[in-house]
Amino acid sequence: MKPIRAARATALRKNAPLGARNRNAALALLVGAVMLVATACGGDDGGDAKGGSGGSGKGGGKNAASAAVVNIVPKNKAADVATDGTLKVTASKGKLTSVEVADDKGDKVPGRITKGGTAWEPSEHLGPNTKYTVDAVAKDADGRESAKHSTFTTVVPKDTFVGYFTPEDGSTVGTGMEVSLNFNRPVTNQKSVQQAITVTASPSVPVKGHWFGNQRLDFRPENYWAKGTKVKLSLRLKGVEGADGVYGTQSKDVNFTVGRSQVSVVDAAKHTMKVTRDGKLIKTVPITAGSPSTTTYNGKMVITEKYKVTRMNGDTVGFGGEYDIKDVPHAMRLTTSGTFVHGNYWAGPSTFGSANVSHGCVGLLDHRGANDAGTPAAWFYDQSIIGDVVEVKNSKDKTVDPSNGLNGWNMSWAEWTAAQ
């Protein structure tokens, strides 16, 4: 049966009118031509850059490839890339319209397009041991787009470092507070590290940094902060090479406010302390300073810690077994080496305002237990905050070392800002 049907179908086609056969032939030719055009226009160049639509029709019309060329350094899939100075995105025969660089967590790297649209550069260091993707788009003079995608991985560090900062984020401090950073590893590339740290103030004043050795960097303005100043510490240490093969990991902002200006001036010869707040004397307090054999440092000292009750042991500050008082009341630290302004319940009341008998601290009359709010020491403790200043004068001792506590105020502005 199949051969008979096939023969019958062939006979029917042969017996079709001439006009119909011509129409069928013309239709077949037209379909073939369309398929040929579609094949010619559907090719792929297989490169990293992709031409987009648009343009005025020059060089092939609307669908011609973009003349813009995007270049990315380092090359695709590069490894051990430096965290600074290597990443560059440029465009030739066109201008960059979009550059996005992101790490493997999706966090974007900030940057900006420069040189009239022909280059892009990151505004921060890249992180170490991190994979990054780069996606860039450029347009030529006719508006046609060219895009490029690339990946690379940064160098693996030998070690990392961080900076422990003072004061705390969100804190309210006194007029003498310095911004202090203590690094957990020695820093040999001090210029690079300092450039990655900024301290700004509102109202604006110049704020400069000063290194004490290779693990501490402090910032301060020329004079004490003004009341109400808002201060911002910006740490951009991630990817900064602090020493050979040692890279930073922090990218953080810290904000604090200067609550008021309180400066208390201790006159060791007169045995008094005058407490001035926002330019107004609010109280004169009788004190005892260091004895002739254990004098108190002169100079400007900043309160860095407060303890309602603390232990003071002479063994810890080089005085052997001369004292070990387990419950010193209302104590506030002025130096790293152990100078405090604190309450004193063991000296007679007549001592305060008339004699210097301490081991170098500034003592105020107090009661044992720190529970009497009416004593001079309790009053001063309650009136003081971290960052307040205590200035000592007329003591028969040297000026406190600027690095002994947050006491850089004892350096002139010229000394503080001198090249190091």
SVG drawing of the C-alpha trace seen along z (x, -y; Angstrom):
<svg xmlns="http://www.w3.org/2000/svg" viewBox="-3 -82 67 84">
<polyline fill="none" stroke="black" stroke-width="0.4" points="0.0,0.0 2.8,-2.5 4.4,-2.4 1.0,-3.0 0.3,-6.1 3.7,-7.5 3.3,-7.1 -0.1,-8.7 1.3,-11.7 4.1,-12.2 1.5,-12.0 -0.6,-14.7 2.5,-17.0 3.4,-16.4 -0.2,-17.2 -0.4,-20.5 -0.9,-23.7 2.2,-25.5 1.4,-28.7 1.3,-26.8 4.6,-25.0 6.2,-28.4 4.8,-29.9 6.2,-27.0 9.6,-27.4 9.7,-31.1 8.7,-30.5 11.5,-28.0 14.1,-30.5 12.8,-33.2 13.1,-31.0 16.6,-30.0 17.6,-33.6 16.3,-34.5 18.1,-31.6 21.3,-32.7 21.0,-36.3 20.2,-35.1 23.3,-32.9 25.5,-35.7 24.3,-38.2 24.3,-35.8 28.1,-35.2 30.0,-35.6 33.6,-37.0 34.3,-34.9 36.2,-37.8 35.9,-39.4 34.4,-42.6 30.9,-42.7 29.6,-45.3 26.1,-46.8 23.4,-48.4 23.1,-52.0 25.2,-54.4 24.8,-56.6 25.4,-53.8 29.1,-54.5 31.3,-51.5 28.5,-49.0 25.4,-50.8 23.4,-50.3 24.6,-46.7 28.3,-47.4 30.8,-46.5 31.8,-49.4 35.1,-51.0 35.7,-51.4 38.2,-49.0 38.2,-48.3 41.5,-47.3 41.9,-45.8 45.1,-45.3 45.9,-42.8 45.2,-40.3 42.2,-37.9 42.7,-35.2 46.0,-36.8 47.1,-35.7 49.3,-37.3 48.2,-40.8 49.4,-43.7 46.7,-45.4 47.7,-48.9 48.8,-50.4 48.1,-47.5 44.4,-47.5 43.7,-49.8 40.8,-50.1 41.1,-52.2 39.2,-52.8 40.6,-53.6 38.6,-55.0 35.8,-55.7 34.9,-56.6 34.1,-54.4 30.5,-54.6 30.5,-52.0 33.1,-50.2 32.2,-47.8 34.8,-45.9 33.6,-43.5 35.1,-41.0 33.9,-37.4 31.4,-38.5 29.8,-41.0 31.3,-44.0 32.0,-46.7 35.3,-48.6 34.8,-52.3 36.5,-54.2 36.1,-57.0 36.3,-57.5 39.2,-60.0 41.0,-61.5 37.9,-62.6 36.3,-59.2 39.3,-57.2 40.4,-55.7 39.1,-54.3 41.0,-54.0 40.0,-52.5 39.9,-55.0 40.9,-52.4 43.4,-49.5 42.2,-46.1 42.0,-43.4 44.7,-40.8 44.0,-37.1 40.8,-38.1 39.2,-37.2 37.8,-40.2 35.7,-40.5 35.8,-43.5 33.0,-44.5 33.6,-47.6 31.6,-49.2 32.7,-51.9 31.0,-53.7 32.5,-55.0 31.7,-58.3 28.6,-56.8 27.2,-55.5 27.9,-51.9 28.9,-49.9 31.8,-47.6 32.0,-45.5 34.7,-43.4 34.7,-41.0 37.8,-39.9 38.8,-38.2 42.0,-38.2 43.2,-37.3 45.3,-39.4 48.5,-38.5 48.4,-36.2 49.9,-38.1 52.6,-36.7 50.7,-38.3 48.1,-41.0 47.9,-44.0 45.1,-46.0 45.0,-49.3 43.4,-49.5 41.8,-53.0 40.9,-55.4 38.2,-56.9 35.3,-54.5 32.8,-55.0 29.8,-57.1 31.5,-58.4 31.4,-61.9 34.8,-63.1 36.6,-66.1 38.5,-68.8 41.9,-67.1 41.1,-63.8 43.6,-62.7 42.8,-60.1 45.3,-57.3 46.0,-54.1 48.1,-51.3 49.1,-48.7 49.6,-45.1 52.6,-44.8 55.5,-47.1 54.9,-49.4 57.8,-50.2 55.7,-51.7 54.5,-54.5 53.8,-56.9 51.4,-54.4 49.6,-53.6 49.2,-57.3 47.8,-58.1 45.1,-55.5 43.9,-57.2 42.1,-60.5 40.7,-62.4 38.2,-65.2 36.3,-67.7 33.2,-69.7 33.6,-72.7 36.7,-72.1 40.2,-72.5 43.5,-71.0 44.2,-67.6 47.6,-66.1 49.2,-62.7 52.4,-62.0 54.2,-58.7 55.5,-57.6 57.8,-54.7 56.6,-52.3 53.4,-51.0 51.6,-54.1 50.1,-57.0 48.2,-59.8 46.1,-62.7 45.2,-66.1 44.5,-69.7 46.8,-72.5 44.8,-73.5 42.3,-71.7 39.0,-70.7 36.2,-73.3 33.1,-72.3 30.5,-70.5 33.1,-69.5 32.1,-66.3 35.1,-64.2 35.4,-61.3 38.2,-58.8 38.3,-56.9 40.4,-53.8 41.1,-52.5 43.8,-50.0 42.5,-47.0 45.1,-46.0 47.7,-48.5 51.1,-47.0 52.3,-48.1 55.6,-46.1 57.1,-43.6 54.3,-41.1 52.1,-42.4 48.8,-43.8 46.0,-45.7 42.5,-44.3 40.4,-47.3 37.9,-49.5 36.0,-51.4 34.6,-54.8 34.7,-56.0 32.7,-59.0 32.8,-60.9 31.7,-64.3 33.5,-66.8 31.0,-67.4 32.6,-70.4 35.9,-72.0 37.1,-71.3 40.7,-72.1 41.8,-71.7 45.0,-73.5 47.0,-72.0 49.4,-74.3 51.7,-72.0 53.3,-74.9 50.0,-76.3 48.4,-72.9 45.3,-73.8 43.4,-72.7 41.2,-75.3 38.5,-73.6 37.4,-75.6 34.6,-74.6 33.9,-76.3 36.0,-79.2 34.4,-79.7 36.0,-78.8 33.6,-76.5 35.6,-75.4 38.9,-75.5 39.8,-72.2 42.6,-71.7 45.0,-69.0 48.2,-67.2 50.8,-66.5 54.0,-64.5 56.4,-64.7 59.9,-66.2 61.3,-62.7 58.5,-61.6 57.4,-64.7 54.5,-65.0 55.1,-65.6 54.5,-69.0 52.5,-69.5 49.2,-68.8 47.7,-65.4 44.5,-63.8 42.1,-61.6 42.1,-58.3 40.5,-55.9 38.1,-56.2 37.7,-53.8 35.4,-54.4 37.6,-52.1 40.9,-50.5 44.1,-48.9 47.4,-50.7 50.5,-48.7 54.0,-50.4 55.5,-47.2 53.9,-48.0 55.4,-51.4 58.8,-51.0 58.2,-51.9 58.9,-48.4 56.8,-47.6 56.3,-51.2 52.5,-50.9 49.8,-48.5 46.3,-50.1 43.5,-47.8 40.7,-50.4 41.8,-53.7 38.6,-55.7 37.7,-57.9 40.8,-57.3 41.4,-58.7 44.5,-57.9 46.7,-60.7 49.7,-58.7 50.5,-55.2 53.3,-55.0 50.8,-55.4 50.1,-59.0 46.5,-59.4 44.3,-62.1 42.4,-60.2 40.7,-60.3 42.8,-59.9 41.3,-58.7 44.6,-57.8 46.1,-61.3 44.8,-63.7 42.3,-66.3 44.7,-69.2 47.2,-67.8 45.1,-68.9 45.8,-72.4 49.0,-72.6 51.5,-69.8 52.7,-67.5 52.9,-63.9 52.0,-61.6 54.1,-59.3 53.5,-61.5 49.7,-61.5 47.4,-64.3 45.3,-63.5 41.9,-64.9 40.2,-64.4 38.0,-61.4 36.4,-58.7 37.1,-55.0 34.7,-53.0 33.9,-55.9 30.4,-56.1 30.4,-59.7 29.2,-62.0 30.1,-65.1 33.9,-64.8 36.1,-66.8 37.3,-63.7 33.8,-62.4 32.7,-65.8 35.7,-66.0 35.1,-62.4 31.5,-63.1 32.4,-66.2 35.0,-64.6 34.8,-62.6 37.4,-60.8 39.3,-63.4 39.3,-66.2 42.6,-67.9 44.6,-68.2 47.5,-70.6 50.2,-70.6 52.5,-73.5 55.1,-74.6 56.1,-71.0 59.8,-70.3 59.8,-67.7 60.2,-67.6 57.4,-67.9 55.6,-64.7 56.7,-62.8 54.2,-63.4 54.0,-59.6 53.3,-58.8 49.5,-58.7 47.5,-60.9 49.7,-63.8 50.9,-65.1 49.7,-68.5 53.1,-69.0 54.6,-69.3 54.4,-72.5 52.5,-72.4 55.8,-72.7 57.2,-69.7 54.0,-67.7 53.9,-68.2 57.6,-68.0 58.6,-65.4 59.5,-62.1"/>
</svg>
